[in-house]
Amino acid sequence: MQRLMFVLSGEHPTLPAAEATAAIQAEHRAFKIVEQLDQVLVAETKANPDSLASRLAMSRGICNHLCTPIATEREILEAVGSSDIVDLIPHGKSFAVHVKRVRRSALHIDTLNLSKKLAELVAGEVDFRVDLAHPDVELLGILTDERCVFGITAARVDRSQFTKRRPSLRPAFHPSTLSADFARCMVNLARTPRNGTLLDPFCGVGGILIEGGLIGTKLIGIDIEREMIDGARRNLEANGIKDFQLMVGDARKPPAVEADAIVTDPPYGRQATTKGAKLEDLYKQALPSMAGVLKERGYLCVTSSAELELEYMASEAGFRMIERHEQHVHKSLTRRIYVFRRKKG
């Protein structure tokens, strides 16, 4: 197995690392966490870095991990110098070294000066050419938790794509729609397989469906309002997504479909409608229905307000909780993100 170093976005305390490991599982690969530091996760896995980067939202990039010395200049130079770094840079390629700091870690280190010394160290071993503007290979050190996690960049995550797909720019807009990066994170948390089937039984105007479709998943979207279904169709088509099935329906009484993963954001906020149903009753009735259409051992990623405790309801419906995250939306709303797995049998 190779050791991959995920450079996490840091925009949430738990979601970026959880998304990274879920994406590995979605690619049907095993993994073992080696280190988890602030905004850095190191894991052993056979997963392909490019495949992972193409689906991640809350990581900045993925590196082949080399070492994690204590954050002193001497320790870092010794660790990098004794690593296999020279053997990993293809002959005749240019390189650059960048050292970045997370928050206020290792303030005693001058990152520019250390980057220069590391570049001199590597260039002195073999006749490699330093190119700071357009290097063929980037050597990256992250100062975090008084350590320096060092690696060679293997793949970068294009986070600008999510800004380009922000909900307000879509043909059909609804104020309760999740941001594109958060929707993609949920798709990954559900371990959604490429070429599998993703169901959103509260699909609205299709924000989650878009993100599933862009990683190559077949889509099924259900919403109780015809206007939402029409909007979802327009949004999916605008993003070049063709393999989808949309229908007007009630998530509590879904049609006879089967899904590899379910990702959904039910209408618990002020901007959304429950069509007169009490919020707790909506979840109590929808969860068993979702379990009924989800494949055995498949994953459900679902949101709720912090006022609702879904663990018991989900357990009664046939799910086992895998993880739970909280996200502050605004002063009157904290969103909970649950990942459940359908129980066997």
Order of alpha helices (4+ residues) and beta strands (2+ residues): beta-alpha-beta-beta-alpha-beta-alpha-alpha-beta-alpha-beta-beta-beta-alpha-alpha-beta-alpha-beta-alpha-beta-beta-alpha-beta-alpha-beta-beta
